[in-house]
């Protein structure tokens, strides 16, 4: 009976930590996706400035989210 409480406590703590870490790493992931998109757009379209590419990529990624 006591072992079951340890397992449930472990799962509860793991869920709390996962929930808290999602917010932190979600923003990091979005920034990395935008950076990769800007590089790709800049290489594909030579006449597109990095600022314009960033705006286009932010709109595309936020629409897909």
GIQUILIN-V309725 format. One record per residue. N is the residue number from 1. RES is the residue in one letter. PHI is phi in whole degrees, 0 to 359 (* if undefined). OMEGA is omega in radians with two decimals (999 if undefined). Layout:
N	RES	PHI	OMEGA
N	RES	PHI	OMEGA
This chain:
1	X	*	-3.11
2	X	292	3.13
3	X	294	3.11
4	X	297	3.12
5	X	294	3.11
6	X	296	-3.14
7	X	295	3.14
8	X	295	3.09
9	X	295	3.10
10	X	298	3.13
11	X	297	3.11
12	X	297	3.12
13	X	295	3.13
14	X	296	3.11
15	X	296	3.12
16	X	296	3.13
17	X	295	3.10
18	X	295	3.12
19	X	298	-3.14
20	X	290	-3.11
21	X	283	3.14
22	X	299	-3.14
23	X	298	-3.11
24	X	290	-3.04
25	X	273	3.10
26	X	294	3.11
27	X	297	3.11
28	X	299	-3.13
29	X	295	3.13
30	X	296	3.13
31	X	298	3.12
32	X	294	3.11
33	X	295	3.11
34	X	296	3.13
35	X	298	3.13
36	X	295	3.12
37	X	295	3.13
38	X	299	3.11
39	X	298	-3.12
40	X	294	3.14
41	X	296	-3.14
42	X	294	3.13
43	X	283	-3.12
44	X	287	-3.13
45	X	251	-3.08
46	X	292	-3.09
47	X	277	-3.12
48	X	273	3.14
49	X	284	3.14
50	X	299	3.12
51	X	292	3.10
52	X	294	3.12
53	X	296	3.12
54	X	298	3.14
55	X	298	3.14
56	X	297	-3.11
57	X	293	3.11
58	X	299	3.11
59	X	296	-3.13
60	X	297	-3.08
61	X	289	3.13
62	X	290	3.07
63	X	290	-3.14
64	X	285	-3.12
65	X	287	999
